[in-house]
């Protein structure tokens, strides 16, 4: 059932096409065009929302990231300012959702285990993953401390 729900974009596009059918004078070409146009608009909206979210989270966390990781954090922050892939990668640990952060930290721990076992990517990838893991663990620890202080 969950796999069927993952195609919600397709279903929405098809519904738009079906809704346009009686309005368009029963033209199949117009229905197909409207379904494709709706999907393209949806893609553009999702992409814009992703860019805005990544940029806001980046601005919110980059100062603390630089403080925590020193020269390595500063170097990565400067690189992320010019390279979208690095910025998007760092956004994994800059997320405001605690569940996503925990999931990402678990994934980073797994990658760290693989790197320690001998699987070595290029130095840049290794450094990015290491810094993300350290900052993600720091954020989780800070959240845990805040919860224990409240009790």
C-alpha positions, 0 to 999 in steps of 0.5 A: 500500500505504501508503494502506491502512495509514493506515486502521489505526484503521478496521481495528482497530474493524472487528476489534473488531466482528467479534470481538464478533459471536459473543459477542453472540449474532449481533447486528449492532447490538451489533457496530456499537455496539462498533466505534463505542465502540472507536473513541471510546475510541481517539480519547480515548486519542490525544487524552489522549496528545497533551495529555500530550506537548504539556504535557511538551515545553512544560515541558521547553523553555519556559525555554530558549525564553524565554531565547533569544527575550527579550521576544517569547518571554516574551510567546508563552510567557505566551499559550501558557499560556492558549491551547491552539492557541498551545501546540500550535503551539509544540510543533512545535519543542519535539518530542523527535524530531530528524527531526520537528524538522528537518521542522518547521524546513524547513516554517517556512523555507518559510513564512518565504520566503512571508512575505518574498515578500509573503504576510502573515498577521496579525501574531500568526501572523507572530510565532509562525512567526518565533519558532518558526523561530528556536528550531527553528534554535537547537535544530538548531544545538545538536544539531549542536554536540553531535555535533561535540564528541563526535567 
